[in-house]
Amino acid sequence: MDREERVGFGGDETSDQGVAPPAPPRRRLFFLVPQLFLFPLLLVGGMALIYLFFAAAAEENRTIPQLIRAIRTERVLDRQTPSRAAEELAQHSREMERAGKKLDSKDTGELLTAIRQFRGNPMIHKYLVLALGRVGAEEQALPYLQSVLADPETDEDSRIEAIFGLALSRSPEAVAHLTAALGRYRDADKGEVRAYILQALANIAGPSIELRPALSPERREEIAALLRRHISDPSPIVSRNVAMWLAENFTDPSGVAVLRPLLDWKYLEDQRLLPDEQELLMVRAIDCLARLGDEESLGVIRRHSGENRSFKVKNAALRALSAGGWGAKGPRSGVGIRSRAMSGGDGLVARS
């Protein structure tokens, strides 16, 4: 019994010591992938998001000189699409203009260098020229814009950009440059360029805005007289818009005879204008005639206030009748009518 116990005991002992312990389970590849790839990828992605966040925050606070340098160093493949920096430059220049600030000589020089560099990219070039007009140092910006306007080799788009730049400078010194340029475009086929120049002059002489030095009464009258001479211009785009600018910026009724037919749908259709151009011309004509208190147009405007052919025209007529207090005394000049002086290179109302 003792021997069996010893044998049995000994056998058990030998068996326990001879059998190897169970091997740990192998790690599956499924558990290795997150450790080797997913976690590092998430870490890198998180760091990239943090970088983009701070980079975007830094871009929002870029100054105009920083934007100019960014434009000069970036690569833009699509010539029909402005870069993000160019769009920011346009916004910042408007803010600087409202604050009454100008670039110094050094920054204006960098802007002029960028303008020459991007002469072959019309979209970016346009933004740069408008910024130059708004906030460039006048002693550098005006001579450059005047030289572009006077150069007979300048293409038409660049010439119009220069006109807009001079207009946005709102400088009395720009009046002489624009007046001189007007004399070079007397041909019948140059009506659109004449219209842009006259629009620029009207913008400079327009209603005073905050932080903009007002023109002297003599200079304003000089511009008004120049506009009046073009009421009978052979180009309809010139005569129509001149009549409107005189009414909007000077409350001058010299162009009433040109404005009254614009209240007639049949007349506008005969001019072969697009429907949206007809609508816009009639809205502006209503505003201008209301500003001038033209009694002869009162009945037609009242009729338009009850029509549903165009809600824009109807609203303009209702606004003119209510805001002006149109009655025996006529509307109060300028009440409720917003001037449409150029604010940023805006095109003309109708290009036909």
Secondary structure, DSSP 8 states (H G I E B T S, - for coil): -HHHHHHHHHHHHHHHHHS---------HHHHHIIIIIHHHHHHHHHHHHHHHHHHHHHHT--HHHHHHHHHH-----TTS--HHHHHHHHHHHHHHHTT----HHHHHHHHHHHHHTTT-HHHHHHHHHHHHHHS-HHHHHHHHHHHHH-TTS-HHHHHHHHHHHHHHT-HHHHHHHHHHHTT--SGGGHHHHHHHHHHHHHHTSS--TT-----HHHHHHHHHHHHTTTT-SSHHHHHHHHHHHHHHH--GGGHHHHGGGG-HHHHHHTT--HHHHHHHHHHHHHHHHHHT-GGGHHHHHHHHT--S-HHHHHHHHHHHHHTT-STT---TTTT------SSS---S---
